[in-house]
Amino acid sequence: MTNIAQSCRICGGLELHEFSDYPSLSRVTSDCKAFPAGGRLMACLSCGAVQKPTDAAWQKEAHGIYENYQPYFQSGGVEQAVFDAAVGRPRLRSNVIIDKLAAARGLGDEGALIDVGCGNGVMLKAFAQARPGWRLNGHELSDLHLAELKAIPGFDRFYTGSLNELPGGFDVITMMHALEHFVDPREGLMALRDKLSDTGCLFVEVPNAAVTPFDLLIADHVSHFTRHHLAMVAKRAGLGVPVVADDWVTKELSMIATRSGPVATLPPMPSAREAIERVQGQLDWLHAVVAGARRAIAGGGKFGIFGSSVAAMWLFGVVGDDVSFFVDEDPSRSGAEFLGRPILPPDAVADGSIVYLTLITPVAKAVASRLQRPGVSYLMPAAA
Ligand SMILES: [Zn+2]
């Protein structure tokens, strides 16, 4: 669709609100690299979906980002762990999702799966371990990681190019953090619907824009989905949506879609006006995060950033010259160096230091109460 930049890519509505203060915020890429301020952010006046126009300026930026893309750049190619409430400890995100998917859909011992946007194969590797009898396939924009993919047990074929050209009959299609990059997500979902077996399912994982202001800063994320908007675009692609959950993985949405069928019942959808107010509040909070960091730096003391997530990298891009260290609770990370700064375990932070928690408020509160100790100031950005 040539006019997709001008119309809502979720509902097709023609009128969009533009957030005028967005271009003044520094950004970050989805592979966790600082990215300059700029870009445009909009919300649909019909459905409230938050999105970036994929105009010529965006396409030029995205081309540069994807050309040098390094999945899990900040962790040496290793997928991050997420807290799994079911077992009470951190696990790899792919493993958590495969367990939930198996519980919801009953994955058999054999089948054919394709992971669209497979990157270096983190999902495929996890699936190969969980279901060794399956034939695994990958689709990606470039064949940069082909050798790594081919080494995965059960790996069958690699595909690139148009989704319409894929063979059909897949029992499971997965898209892990891919759909938010699509210029036309409805078109992509329609193409994949045709590639499912009659009883197959499409699994989509995306950030939950309702709870993660930092997602707005990711330059190559063009759709910022809520549960409603993810279900809406899937329905418009002709899919049934038995599950669209916000509690499988913290701060993420997990959708199971089928070739046909109803859409799961959701709470009432916020109005477009309410969606715009939410996003304006998120942008105000992001400006406050920067202001809070600058105030803390001006107050003196060594300044460090907690974690090495996209949000931490974003703040580093803004105030990096004043950052002395990173703090990471993951023992496999601490002790190393990142961007020329040491990564310290919490107990190695020197007295008199400030550790800035670039995290959404509920997570920041939990970390602060866990790590707070005399001599070190764990500083939370102002509450949203
Ligand atoms: Zn819309």
Residues whose N, C-alpha, C, O or C-beta is under 5 A from the ligand:
A	BS01	ZN	C8 I10 C11 G12 G13 C44 S46 C47 G48 A49
